[in-house]
């Protein structure tokens, strides 16, 4: 009977521990998803402060055209230019649900896709729909998930021979 009580106790401890871990992980996932939503909403409304809010001070950011900046101040300067270009900001974003993977308790990867329709070239002619991929690295700092690195890439159509 004593062994049964001891086993029962350990099973209960494991169950409670697992339940708390799942709840914490779900909260972490929701925080990261909200960070991405805030970025997307800020981008759509050209709200630079909202875009920057979820980034760390030392953000390493690379866009689909290979422009790389490091730090919030450099990113802010680049976004001011990007947001002033009407042809870049034309079109509609169609963000997909992000896939979030935790590497450990404080580091997470978030992969997401945006299918951008209706964007234009600098001469005003329409672009084909763009499939844009985002890879973000998050770190949990003082209870908040901040993006440390954000790489944006674009899938291109294969060239026919």
SULHU-V834087 format. One record per residue. N is the residue number from 1. RES is the residue in one letter. SS is DSSP state (@ for helix, = for strand, . for the rest). PHI is phi in whole degrees, 0 to 359 (999 if undefined). D_LAST is the distance of its C-alpha to the last C-alpha in whole Angstrom. Layout:
# SULHU-V834087
n->(N;N)
res->(RES;RES)
ss->(SS;SS)
phi->(PHI;PHI)
d_last->(D_LAST;D_LAST)
This chain:
# SULHU-V834087
n->(1;2;3;4;5;6;7;8;9;10;11;12;13;14;15;16;17;18;19;20;21;22;23;24;25;26;27;28;29;30;31;32;33;34;35;36;37;38;39;40;41;42;43;44;45;46;47;48;49;50;51;52;53;54;55;56;57;58;59;60;61;62;63;64;65;66;67;68;69;70;71;72;73;74;75;76;77;78;79;80;81;82;83;84;85;86;87;88;89;90;91;92;93;94;95;96;97;98;99;100;101;102;103;104;105;106;107;108;109;110;111;112;113;114;115;116;117;118;119;120;121;122;123;124;125;126;127;128;129;130;131;132;133;134;135;136;137;138;139;140;141;142;143;144;145;146;147;148;149;150;151;152;153;154;155;156;157;158;159;160;161)
res->(X;X;X;X;X;X;X;X;X;X;X;X;X;X;X;X;X;X;X;X;X;X;X;X;X;X;X;X;X;X;X;X;X;X;X;X;X;X;X;X;X;X;X;X;X;X;X;X;X;X;X;X;X;X;X;X;X;X;X;X;X;X;X;X;X;X;X;X;X;X;X;X;X;X;X;X;X;X;X;X;X;X;X;X;X;X;X;X;X;X;X;X;X;X;X;X;X;X;X;X;X;X;X;X;X;X;X;X;X;X;X;X;X;X;X;X;X;X;X;X;X;X;X;X;X;X;X;X;X;X;X;X;X;X;X;X;X;X;X;X;X;X;X;X;X;X;X;X;X;X;X;X;X;X;X;X;X;X;X;X;X)
ss->(.;@;@;@;@;@;@;@;@;@;@;@;@;@;@;@;@;@;@;@;@;@;@;@;@;@;@;@;@;@;@;@;@;@;@;@;@;@;@;@;@;@;@;@;@;.;.;@;@;@;@;@;@;.;=;=;=;=;=;=;=;=;.;.;.;.;.;=;=;=;.;@;@;@;@;@;@;@;@;@;@;@;@;@;.;@;@;@;@;.;.;=;.;.;=;.;.;.;=;=;=;=;.;.;.;.;=;=;=;=;=;=;=;=;=;=;=;.;.;=;.;.;.;.;.;=;.;.;.;=;=;=;=;=;=;=;=;=;=;=;=;.;.;=;=;=;=;=;=;=;=;=;=;=;=;.;.;.;.;.;.)
phi->(999;296;296;298;297;293;296;301;302;294;297;296;298;297;298;296;298;296;297;291;296;295;296;298;297;297;296;299;300;295;296;292;301;295;301;293;299;298;300;298;295;297;297;298;262;58;264;300;297;291;298;286;303;269;259;286;301;260;310;248;235;229;269;294;258;89;287;241;229;229;97;297;294;296;295;301;298;293;295;300;291;301;293;275;267;303;293;287;275;289;103;233;269;229;284;262;295;288;257;246;236;264;277;199;295;241;230;222;251;234;250;213;232;235;259;266;243;78;285;239;279;305;277;93;286;285;271;289;304;249;258;247;255;240;237;242;249;250;230;275;236;51;84;247;270;243;281;265;213;222;245;247;227;233;281;250;293;287;284;270;273)
d_last->(76;76;73;71;72;70;67;68;68;65;63;64;63;59;59;60;58;55;56;56;53;51;52;52;48;48;49;47;44;45;46;42;41;43;42;39;40;42;39;37;40;41;37;37;41;40;43;43;46;44;41;43;45;44;42;44;46;43;40;37;34;31;29;25;25;26;30;32;36;39;42;43;44;41;39;42;41;37;38;40;37;35;37;38;34;34;31;30;33;32;30;32;31;31;32;32;35;35;35;37;38;41;41;45;48;47;43;40;37;35;32;31;28;28;26;27;27;27;27;27;25;28;28;29;25;24;22;20;22;22;22;25;26;29;31;35;37;41;44;47;50;53;52;49;46;44;41;40;37;34;30;28;24;21;19;15;13;9;7;4;0)
